[in-house]
C-alpha cells in the first residue's frame, strides 16, 4: 500500500487515477511515500525517511526545496504543458488590455455611478483618455518557447502580429510546433530593439532572475508594453517602476502583484490567475498522479526537475532502482554487489551531478546485496520493486 500526502486540495481528476486497493491519500497522511502539492510552500518542511517523490501539480517548483530533495534522493516532478492553454488565454487577454487601457476604463466607468441620464454623455466625453492602438501589425517578442510560449507565439501570429521568438534552448519537439512565420531571434537584443510588446515565458533561475532591469529596458523600444505571466522575480521591481515613471515602458502587466506596484497607474496586476481554470487544475492533477504512479510502481521517471528521465516499461521481474552521484565506478560496484542474480536489463541516466540506475534481475534479491549497494560511496538510496 502506498500513501500519498496531499498538501493542497487536489482535483479528483488526479486522485481518481489512484487504485484504492494500492493507495491511500489525504491531508493527514503520515509516513507518506509521496506528496502531491500545488502552491503550498514546502521550504520549512522536514521530510520523512519514507518520502520517495513530490509531484507539483503545475509547472513552477519555486515552492519546493529542490536541492534539498535531490540530496535526499527524493524525485521532484512537475507537469509542464498541463496548464499551458490556460496561461496562453490569460496572456492574450493581457495583450489586448495592454493596448486598449481596458482596466483603467472599467475603473473610470464605475465613477459615473449616480450620474443618471448623463452617463451616456459623460462616457462619450471621457472615452478619449482610454484610446489605445490595435495589436494587428505590431511586433511581439516572446521570450521562452516552451509549452506556453509556443501557444502564445502561434496565437499572436494568427491575430496579425509579427512575432519574434527567442529561446536558445528550444527543444526539437517544441520547434516542430512553432509556426514557420515566427521570426527566430538569435539574441535578446534583437527582441528588445524591434518589439512593441514583450511577453516573458521562462523559468526563474540564477540566469533569468531580474533579467528585465534598467539595463535591458534601456535597449528596448521606447514605450514598450511588457507582460510577465511566468514569475515575478524575472523583473526588477524598482527598475520597472522607474521605467514606467519615465515612460520608457508604457505599461506592465503581471500575474504577480506586489505592494509597491498595486497603486501605480502603469501597472495592471492579476491575482496569479494563470492556471486558475478547472480544466488546468484537472490536467495538472491528472498528469502529476500518473507520473507518481509510474514512479512508485515501476521506477520510471518522467518530467522530473532534479533527476534524469528514465523508462524501462512495466515491472515484469524484480527491479532495483538506485539514485546516486554521477561518479565513475558506481555502476561496476552495483553490478558486483548483485553477483548472486542475473542482470537481465539495465538503464543508467545522468543529470548533472546525479544519476539514476534501474536494473531488472532474474533471481532472488537478498538483503545483503541491497546493503552492499547502500554502502557504496555516492549511493543515496536504493529501492526494490
C-alpha positions in Angstrom: 0.0 0.0 0.0 1.4 3.4 -1.0 0.5 6.6 1.0 0.1 10.0 -0.6 0.1 13.2 1.4 -1.9 16.0 -0.3 -0.8 19.4 0.8 -3.5 21.3 -1.2 -6.9 20.5 -2.5 -6.1 18.2 -5.5 -8.6 17.8 -8.3 -10.5 14.5 -8.3 -9.4 14.2 -11.9 -6.0 13.4 -10.5 -6.8 11.4 -7.4 -9.2 9.2 -9.3 -6.2 7.7 -11.0 -5.0 6.0 -7.8 -6.2 2.4 -7.3 -7.9 2.4 -3.9 -6.6 -1.2 -3.4 -3.0 0.1 -3.7 -3.1 3.7 -2.4 -4.4 5.8 0.4 -4.3 9.6 0.3 -5.3 12.7 2.2 -4.0 15.8 4.0 -3.4 14.0 7.3 -1.4 11.1 5.8 1.9 10.4 7.6 4.9 8.4 6.6 4.0 9.2 3.0 5.6 7.6 0.0 4.8 10.7 -2.0 3.4 14.2 -1.7 1.1 16.0 -4.2 1.2 19.8 -4.0 0.0 22.8 -5.8 1.2 26.1 -4.3 1.8 25.3 -0.6 5.4 26.2 0.5 7.5 23.2 1.4 10.7 25.0 2.3 10.3 24.7 6.0 9.1 21.1 6.0 11.1 18.2 7.4 10.8 15.2 5.1 10.2 11.8 6.5 12.5 9.0 5.5 9.7 7.2 3.7 9.3 10.0 1.2 10.3 9.0 -2.3 8.7 11.6 -4.5 7.0 15.0 -4.7 4.6 15.8 -7.6 3.9 19.5 -8.2 0.5 19.9 -10.0 1.8 22.8 -12.1 5.0 23.9 -13.8 6.8 26.1 -11.3 8.6 24.5 -8.4 9.7 27.6 -6.5 7.7 26.4 -3.5 9.7 23.2 -3.3 13.3 22.9 -1.9 14.5 21.0 -5.0 18.2 20.9 -4.0 17.4 19.5 -0.6 15.2 16.9 -2.2 17.9 15.9 -4.6 20.4 15.4 -1.8 17.9 13.1 -0.1 17.1 11.1 -3.2 13.5 12.5 -3.5 12.3 12.8 -7.1 10.5 16.1 -7.8 8.0 16.1 -10.7 6.2 18.9 -12.3 3.6 19.0 -15.1 4.9 21.1 -18.0 2.3 21.9 -20.5 -0.7 20.8 -18.5 -1.7 24.4 -17.7 -0.3 25.9 -21.0 -3.6 26.7 -22.6 -5.0 28.4 -19.5 -2.0 30.7 -19.3 -2.0 31.3 -23.0 -5.6 32.6 -22.9 -4.8 34.9 -20.0 -1.7 36.3 -21.8 -3.8 37.0 -24.9 -6.3 38.8 -22.7 -3.5 40.8 -21.1 -2.1 41.6 -24.6 -5.4 43.3 -25.6 -5.6 45.0 -22.2 -2.1 46.4 -22.6 -3.0 48.1 -25.8 -6.6 49.4 -25.1 -6.4 50.6 -21.4 -9.3 48.3 -20.6 -8.7 48.0 -16.8 -8.4 51.8 -16.3 -11.5 52.4 -18.5 -13.6 50.0 -16.4 -12.5 51.6 -13.2 -13.4 55.0 -14.6 -16.8 54.0 -15.7 -17.7 52.9 -12.1 -17.1 56.5 -11.0 -20.1 57.6 -13.1 -22.5 55.8 -10.8 -25.2 58.3 -9.7 -25.0 60.5 -12.8 -28.4 59.3 -14.0 -29.3 60.2 -17.5 -26.0 62.0 -18.0 -24.0 58.7 -18.1 -24.1 58.4 -21.9 -22.9 61.9 -22.4 -20.1 61.5 -19.8 -19.0 58.3 -21.5 -18.7 60.0 -24.9 -16.9 62.9 -23.4 -14.4 60.9 -21.3 -13.7 57.9 -23.5 -10.9 59.7 -25.4 -8.5 59.3 -22.4 -8.5 55.5 -23.0 -7.6 55.4 -26.7 -5.1 52.7 -27.5 -3.6 51.0 -30.6 -4.7 47.8 -32.3 -2.3 44.9 -32.0 -2.6 43.9 -35.6 0.5 44.7 -37.5 2.5 45.3 -34.3 5.6 43.3 -33.2 5.5 40.9 -30.3 8.6 39.4 -28.7 8.1 36.0 -27.0 11.0 35.2 -24.7 10.9 31.5 -23.9 9.4 29.0 -26.4 8.3 26.2 -24.1 4.7 24.9 -24.0 3.2 28.3 -23.1 5.5 30.5 -25.2 4.8 28.5 -28.4 1.0 28.7 -27.9 1.2 32.5 -27.3 3.5 33.0 -30.3 1.3 31.0 -32.7 -1.9 32.7 -31.5 -0.4 36.2 -31.8 0.8 35.4 -35.3 -2.8 34.4 -36.3 -4.0 37.7 -34.8 -1.9 39.5 -37.4 1.2 40.3 -35.3 4.8 40.0 -36.4 6.2 37.6 -33.8 9.9 37.3 -32.7 10.6 34.2 -30.7 13.7 33.8 -28.6 14.8 30.6 -26.9 18.4 29.3 -27.1 17.3 26.0 -25.5 14.3 25.3 -27.6 13.7 21.5 -27.9 13.3 19.7 -31.2 9.7 18.8 -30.4 8.9 22.4 -29.5 10.4 23.7 -32.7 8.1 21.4 -34.7 5.1 23.0 -33.0 6.2 26.6 -33.8 4.6 28.4 -36.8 7.1 28.9 -39.7 6.1 32.5 -39.7 7.7 33.2 -36.3 10.9 35.1 -36.7 13.7 33.2 -34.8 15.6 35.9 -32.9 19.2 35.0 -32.3 19.6 37.3 -29.3 17.5 39.1 -26.7 18.9 42.4 -28.2 17.1 41.6 -31.4 13.8 41.2 -29.5 14.3 44.3 -27.4 15.2 46.6 -30.3 12.3 45.6 -32.5 9.3 44.7 -30.5 6.4 46.9 -29.4 5.2 44.2 -26.9 7.3 41.7 -25.0 6.0 38.7 -23.1 8.2 36.5 -20.9 7.8 32.7 -20.6 11.0 31.4 -18.9 11.6 29.7 -15.5 13.2 31.8 -12.8 16.7 30.7 -12.0 20.2 32.2 -11.5 20.4 33.1 -15.2 17.0 34.7 -15.6 16.2 36.3 -12.2 16.0 40.0 -12.7 16.5 39.7 -16.5 14.2 42.7 -17.0 16.0 45.5 -15.4 17.2 49.1 -16.1 20.0 47.8 -18.5 17.7 45.6 -20.6 14.9 48.2 -20.6 17.4 50.8 -21.9 17.8 48.7 -25.1 14.1 48.3 -25.7 11.9 50.5 -27.9 10.6 53.5 -26.0 7.0 52.9 -24.8 7.3 49.1 -25.0 4.5 47.1 -23.3 5.8 44.3 -21.1 3.8 41.2 -19.9 5.1 38.8 -17.2 3.0 35.7 -16.5 5.9 33.5 -15.6 7.5 34.6 -12.3 7.5 38.0 -10.6 11.2 37.7 -9.8 12.1 37.9 -13.5 11.6 41.6 -13.3 13.5 44.0 -11.1 10.6 45.9 -9.4 12.3 49.2 -8.7 13.8 49.4 -12.2 10.3 48.7 -13.7 8.6 51.4 -11.7 11.3 53.9 -12.6 10.9 52.9 -16.3 7.2 53.4 -16.1 7.6 56.8 -14.4 10.0 57.8 -17.2 7.6 56.4 -19.9 10.3 54.1 -21.2 7.7 51.4 -20.5 4.2 52.2 -21.5 2.5 49.6 -19.3 3.5 46.5 -17.3 1.0 43.6 -16.9 1.8 40.9 -14.4 0.3 37.9 -12.7 2.4 38.6 -9.6 1.3 41.7 -7.8 3.5 43.4 -5.1 2.6 46.1 -2.6 4.8 48.7 -4.4 3.1 48.1 -7.8 -0.6 48.0 -6.7 -1.2 51.7 -6.8 1.0 52.6 -9.9 -1.1 53.7 -12.8 1.2 52.0 -15.3 0.8 48.5 -13.8 -2.1 46.1 -14.4 -2.0 43.3 -11.9 -3.8 39.9 -11.9 -4.1 37.8 -8.7 -2.0 34.9 -10.0 -4.8 33.7 -12.3 -2.6 32.0 -15.0 -3.6 28.4 -14.2 -6.8 29.1 -12.4 -9.2 27.2 -14.6 -10.9 24.0 -13.7 -9.5 22.4 -16.9 -6.0 23.4 -16.0 -6.3 22.1 -12.4 -7.7 18.8 -13.7 -4.9 18.4 -16.3 -2.2 19.2 -13.8 -3.5 16.9 -11.2 -4.0 14.0 -13.7 -0.5 14.3 -15.1 1.0 14.6 -11.6 -0.8 11.4 -10.4 0.1 9.4 -13.5 3.8 10.3 -13.1 3.7 9.4 -9.4 2.1 6.0 -10.1 4.6 5.1 -12.8 7.5 6.0 -10.5 6.2 4.3 -7.4 5.1 1.1 -9.2 7.7 0.9 -12.0 10.5 3.2 -11.0 10.1 5.2 -14.3 10.9 8.9 -14.2 9.2 11.5 -16.5 9.1 15.3 -16.1 11.4 15.4 -13.1 13.1 18.7 -12.4 16.0 17.2 -10.5 16.7 13.7 -11.8 17.1 12.3 -15.4 14.2 10.8 -17.4 14.3 7.0 -17.3 11.9 4.4 -18.6 12.1 0.6 -18.6 8.4 0.0 -19.0 6.3 -2.0 -16.6 7.9 -4.2 -13.9 7.9 -7.9 -15.0 10.6 -9.1 -12.7 12.3 -7.8 -9.6 13.6 -4.2 -10.3 16.3 -2.4 -8.4 16.3 1.4 -8.6 19.3 3.3 -7.4 19.7 7.1 -7.0 23.4 8.0 -6.8 26.0 10.6 -7.5 27.2 10.8 -11.1 30.7 9.5 -10.5 32.9 6.8 -12.0 32.9 3.1 -10.9 29.5 3.2 -9.2 27.8 1.1 -12.0 30.5 -1.6 -11.7 30.2 -1.6 -7.9 26.5 -2.0 -8.1 26.9 -4.9 -10.6 29.4 -6.6 -8.4 27.1 -6.3 -5.4 24.5 -8.3 -7.4 26.7 -11.3 -8.1 24.1 -13.7 -6.9 21.5 -12.7 -9.5 21.4 -12.3 -13.3 21.0 -8.7 -14.6 18.6 -9.0 -17.5 18.2 -5.3 -18.3 19.9 -2.2 -17.1 19.4 1.5 -17.7 21.7 4.3 -16.4 20.9 8.0 -16.9 22.6 11.1 -15.5 21.7 14.7 -15.0 24.4 17.0 -13.8 25.9 15.7 -10.5 23.3 13.0 -10.1 22.4 9.7 -11.8 19.7 7.1 -11.8 20.2 3.4 -12.4 17.5 0.8 -13.0 18.2 -3.0 -13.1 15.8 -5.8 -13.9 17.2 -9.0 -12.3 16.5 -12.7 -12.5 16.7 -14.5 -9.2 16.1 -13.7 -5.5 17.4 -10.5 -4.2 18.8 -10.9 -0.7 19.0 -8.1 1.8 22.8 -8.3 2.0 23.0 -7.3 -1.7 20.9 -4.2 -1.1 23.0 -3.4 2.0 26.2 -3.6 -0.1 24.7 -1.2 -2.7 23.7 1.2 0.0 27.2 1.1 1.4 28.8 2.3 -1.9 30.2 5.7 -1.7 27.9 8.1 -3.7 24.8 6.0 -3.4 21.9 8.0 -2.0 19.1 5.4 -1.8 18.1 2.0 -3.2 14.6 0.8 -3.8 13.4 -2.7 -4.8 10.1 -3.0 -6.7 
